[in-house]
């Protein structure tokens, strides 16, 4: 179906279309049960139970996902189109905060009971949420209206309390603001745009009064419709694109973009789990979650140091069917080469044996691997070096 949507409404209108189509299907086929994940939009982590919470844009229900993949209901009453979610305190209670249509809601993280519900004035359809938990402040995006700051207070009895919402970025400054991330170290928000085609990534300087906005990066044509943004423990950012079906990784200054994962259909509001070094990707149109393991900082540091020491290089990269690994050994050593996927699983290993000091090349066969990002691992005695390789056909 080809649907023309004004860009200023971005994802909000697209979601309304999806919702309308879903309701029509529900009336036509009332005997078909809805899946537990119903257009999954956003993910949060419950550190107390080591489980994920996942929002569904179509029916609003939020489900809990265990480590073995079991899905159980968390909350659904009063929810219609839940999108962005984040875990933060509600007074002294751990809570899940939910952007649901025009209402900002809090649920008890342990029981799923609603703790509070606050209408966001002048909103159209709120989308993503970021929390400054130390200050009790939230930031909420609305593709049609802009970005809000929310300050929520709890009553003396631990009840609902009050919420104050302030528009800090109007829609004519950031076109279709969608995914949002709070950077405490720089006291800024990083906001991605769901504009189609050439979309931008912005920084909102929260130290200025009023907050000021600058462009951090402009994505190329075909890499627009940016949905989610997440940051890992090393300060690197990951941005999902519906137009390109990719996740792009940037350094903290947004100067070195690289394709981190490709072939992802409708990647939504991505989430980085610092406890497991895992990037979680809701696949909106397929009702699934993808889990991509990110090498921890220690492995990354080793890779940067040893790749330089071994003069590690791959060409071509990206590759279609074959690539060649080049490396240099400063001393004689026992060598092996492996291909590792993003979950850390070893797909193939070549035991080369002992090699003397010198320069070497090793041919890699990649024709059996789906499009995506892998790591070529060079083991030299007890030292391991990694270099990423993209398979793109």
N, C-alpha and C positions, 0 to 999 in steps of 0.2 A: 504494500500500500504506500503510495507516495503522498505524504501529507506536508503541505507548506505551512511552516510555523514562523511567525515573526521572531527575529533573533532576540529582541529585547526580553521576551518571555522565556527563552532558553528551555532548560530542562523542566521547568515548572509546567509549561503547556504540554510538553511531550508526555509528562506523567499523567496529566489530566486526560489526554487522549488514550493512554494505556488503561487508565482507570475506567473510562467510559466503555472501551472495548471489552474489558474484563467483566464489567457488570452485565453487558449485553449477552456475553457468552454464558454467564451464570444463569440468566433467566432462560436462555434457550436450552441449556443442558443442566438442569438442577440436580441430576443424580450423580454428576461427576464431582468427586471430592477434591477440594483445593489442596495443593501440596503444602507441606510445612513451610518451605521457602517459596514465597510467592512474589517474584521479582525482587530478589534480595538487593538491598541498597547500601546498608552500612553495617559495620562490625565494631564491637567493643569487647574488652577482655575483663572478666571477673577474676581477679587474682586470688580471691578467697577460695573459690571452688575450682580454679584453673579451667574455666569453660568460657566459650565465646557466646556473646549475645548478638543476634542478627535481626535487623529490621526488614520488613517486607513492605514495599511501596504499594502493592495492589490492595491488600486487605488490611494493612496496618499492623498485623500481628507481629510480635517479637518472640523469637524462639531462642532456646538455649541449646548450644551444641557442645557435647562432651568430647573428650579426647579421642574416643573411638568412633566418633561421627554420629552418635545417637542424638536425635532432635526431640526436645520436649517443649511444650508451651511455657512461655514466661509471662506474657501479658497480651491481652487483646481488647478487653473491655474499654470502650471509649476511644479507641484508636481507629483512624481511617486511612491515612496515607503516611505512615511513619517512615522517616528518611534518616537524617543524621542522628547518631546516638553517641553518647560519651559517658564514661563513668566518673563521678565526682561526688563529694559529700553533699548531703542535704542536712545542714546543721551538723549533728553528730552521727547521722545515718549514712551508710554507703548507698548511693542512688545511681540509677540509670536515667540520664536525661535524654529526652526524645523530642525531635522536631516533627510535629504531626500537623500537617495542613497549616493552620494559622495559630496553633497552640503549642506552647513549650511546656512539657510535662516531666515530672519526676516520679520514678517508681522505686520502691524499696528493692535493693539489689538482691536481698535474701529471699523475699517473699513474693515479689512482683506486685505488691499492693501499691496503688497510686498514692503518692504523697502530696502532690500539688499540680495544678494546671493553670497556666497563665496565657491569656490571649495576647498575641503580639500586635499592638496597634499599627494600623496602616500597612500591614503585611499582605502579600498576595498568596504565597505558598512558601513557607520557610523550608530550607533545604539541609544545609550542613551545620554542625555545631563544633566549636572548639572551646576548651575550658582553661581558664587561668585559675586553677584550684587553690593556689595560695591566697588569692585575693577574693575568691568567691564570685568571679565574673565570668560570663560566657559571651562568646561571639557567635552570631548566627547569620548565615547568608540567606538571601532571598533573590533568586535570579531576576525577578521583575522589579524589585524595590531597592536592593542594595545590601548593605551589611549593618547589622544592629549590634549594640553592646547591651547586655542584660545583666542587671545586678539584682540578685534574689536574696531576700531575707526570710528567716524562719521565725515564727511567732514564739513567744516565751514558753508555750506549752509544747513546742515541737511541731506545730501545725503548719498550714499552708504558708502563712506570711504574705509578703508582698513582692512584686517584681517591677523594676523600672527598666524600660526599653528606650534606647536612644539610637537613632540612625546616625552612624558615623561615616558611612560612605554611600552617597547617592548613586542611582543606577546609571547616570550619565558619566560617571567617573570610571567605573568598572562595568563593562558590558557583560551581563549575565553571570554575576559571581556565583560560583558553585562550591567546590571543595575549599576548605579553609583550615589552616594550621596555625597554632599559636607558638611563636618562637620567644621563649622567656628571656634567653640570653641577650637577644637584640631588641626586646620589647616591641615586637612587630607581629603582624599577621601576614601570612603568605596565602594569597587567594588566587585560584585558577578560574578561568572563564569558560563557560559552556558555549561560547560563540562558535559557530561553524566556520570552517576554513582556517584562517589565521587567527589563532586565539592567543591571549597573553597571560602571563603570570605576573602578579602584582605583589608589592610589599606595602603594607599599611603601617606607617610609623605611628605607634601609639604614644610616643613621648611628646609628640607635637599636639598643640591645642589650637584648632581641631586637628585630628589625625591627617597626615598627608599621605599621598599615594605616589609610588613610582613603579615603572615597569621594570621587572627583573629579566624577563625573557619573552621573546615573541616566537611562537611555534610556526613552522612552515605550513603552507597550504596542504591540506590533507591530514594534518595532525591537530585539528581543532576539536571542538566539543570535549573540552577537558572536564573531567568529572571529579576525580578524587586526588588528594595529595596526602602524603605521609612522609615522616622523617625518621631516619634510623639513628642509632646511638652515636654514629660518627658525624651526624649533622648533614648527611646527604638526603636529598629529597627525591621522592618518587611521584610521578604524575601520570594518571591514566587518561587515555584518549579514546573516545568512541569513533572518531573519524579514522584513526590509524590502527585501531585495535591493538594498541601497544601500551606499555608502561616505560616511560623514559626516566632515567636517573640523572640528577644534577648534583654538582657539588654545592656547598653552602652559599657560594656566590653566584650560582646559576651561570657559570662560564663554560662548563664542559659537559654538555648533554650527551648521553649514550643510550642506545636502545637496550633496556634491561630485560624486557620480555615482549614477545610479539605473538601474533595469532590469537589474541584474546578478544572474543566477541563481547562487546558492550561491558567493558570493565567499569564497575561503579566506584563507590566510595572506599578506596583501599585503606588498609589499616596495618601499621607496623606493630608487631608484638615484641616489645623489648625483652620480655622474659624468655622467649624462645628464638629470637632472631629470625622471625618469620614474617613475610609480607602476605597478608590475607586479601584476596581479590574476590569480591562478589561479582559473579557473572550474571548480570541483570536478566538477560533474555533466556538463560538456560536453567535458572533456579539452582545454581551450584556455587560452591566456593572453591577457589584455587589457593593452594598453600605453597609459597615459594620460599625456600630456606635461603637466608642470606648469610654468607660466611661471616662469622663473628669478627670483632675488631682485631683479635690476635692473629687470625688467619689472614685478614686483609693486610695487616702490617707486615707480616712475613712475605706476603705476595709482592708488596711494593718493594721491599728491601731486596729479596732474593731474585725477583725478576730483573732488577738492575744488575745484580751480581752475576747472573747467568746470561745476561744480554738476551733475555727471553723475548721471542717475537713470533707472530703468526701471520701468514699471508697465503691466500687472501683472507681477509676478515672484515666484513661478513663473508661467509663461504656458502657455496651451493652444495657440492658433493665432496670436495676434497680441500684440504688446507695443509700447509707445511709448517711444522714447528721448528724454529731455529734456536739453538742455545749454545752456550760456551761454557766449558768446564775449566775452572782454574787449576784443578788437580784431578788425578785419577779417582774414579768413584764408580759405585754400582748405580745404574740408572734404570728407571722405569717411567713410562708415560701412560696416563689414564685420561679418559673422558668422564666427567662427573656432571650430573644434572643439578638443577637448582635446589633439589631436595637433599643434596649431599650424597646421592646414590651413585656408585661407580658403575658405569655402563660398559666399559671396555678397558683392558689394561694390556700394554705391551711391555713385557720384561726384556729389556735390551741387554742387561748384563753389565760387565765391567768395561768402562771406556777410559782411555787415557786423557790427559789434559788436551784441550783443543776445541774446535768448532764443529758442530754437528747439525744435521737436519733429520727430521722424522716425518714421514708422510702420514696424514690422518685421513681415514675414510669416514665421511659424515653422511653418506647417502641414505642410511637407514634411520636417521634421526629426524623427528618432526621439526618444523621451524621453531626457533626459540633461542634462548641463551644458555650456553653450557660453559663449563670450565675445563680447560686442558691443564692437567696436573703433572708437573715434572717432579719426580722424587730422586734426589741425589743423595745417596747414603741415607741419613736420617733427616735430611732437610727437604721440605716440600715447598714448591712454588706453584702459584696458580696464574693463569691468564685467561680472561673470558674470550669465548668464541661464539659468534652469532651465526646461526644457520638460517639463511633466507633464500627461498626459491621463488 
